[in-house]
Amino acid sequence: RPPRSTPKPSSAASDVYKRQEKKTLTGEALCLKCELKKSRTCQNAIRVSVDGKEYLYILDQNKVSRQFHGQVCQSTVKVSAEGSVAEIDGKLEFTATAIKAK
């Protein structure tokens, strides 16, 4: 009897896994709905400026992000955030493990 092979992850899942990288972001936290009008529901984002170019990282709706949202809904806050970044469908998504207001 031939040995069983383990199923391989789908190519989309493995692409996301390969592109994830740990990163510390320093920038301006804001709400995609209230500040930028880019979402129907409130969701955190961090705007980062590097060499005159702006990047918008959309935060995953995990516990860390949800607990911090009260500080950025209808205002902006300078922050430093730790977590991992992945590019999904052309957007930068950030899964925060820690967010600190500066």
N, C-alpha and C positions, 0 to 999 in steps of 0.2 A: 504494500500500500504506500503510495507516495506521501511525503510529509505535507502537512497543511501549510499553506502560505498565509501569512498575516495580511489582512487587507491594507492597502496603501491609502493614505489620505487623498482626498480629491486634490486636483492640481490647484484649484483656487485656495483651498485651505493651506496647502503647503506653501504657496506663494506668499500668503499673508504671514505665515510663520517665519519665513525667510526674511521678510522685510521688517519685522518687528525689531526695534532696537531700544535699549534703555537710554533715557535722555533726561536732562534737567532743562526745563523751559523757564526763562525769565522774561516776563512781559506783562501785558494788561489782560486781566480776566474780565469777561463780560458775558452778557446773556444774548444768545442768538436771536431770541424773540424780542425782548424788550429794547435792546440797544441796536441791534443790526437789522431787525425785521426780516430775518432769513429763515424763520421757522414758525410753525403754528403753535408750538409748545415751548416752554422755557427749557433751555439747555445751555450749559456752560461752554465757553470757548476761551482760548488764550490767543491773543494777537501778539506776535513776536516780530520785531524788526531786526533784520540782519543786513548790514551793509546797504542800508537804504531801501531794502526790499521787505515787504510785509508778508508774513505767513499767518494763516489762521488755522489753529489746531482745534478741532471739535472734540470735546471731552466725552468719553464713554460715560453713560449714566450709571456709574457704580456708586457704592456707599460714600466714598471719599468725595466725589463730585457733588452728589446730592446734599451732603452735609455742608458743603461750602457755598451752595447756590444762594442762600439768603444774603450773602455779602455782595453778590454781583447782580442780583435781579434789580434792574432799573438804575444801576450805577456801574462804574468800572473801578477796578482795584489793581494796583501793581502787585504781582505775585511771583513766586518761585515755586515751580511744581516739579515733582519727580514722578517718573513713570515710564511707559513704553509707547513708542510711536509706530504706527503702521499706515501705509498709504492704501486706502481702499476706495475704489471707483474714482480715483483722481483727487480724493480728499485726504487731508492729514488727520488721522484719528489718534487721540491720546488717551491712554488708560492710566489715570493718576493713581499713585500709591500714597502721595502726600502733596498737599497744597498749603502754602504759607503766604499770608499777606505781608507785604514789605512796608 
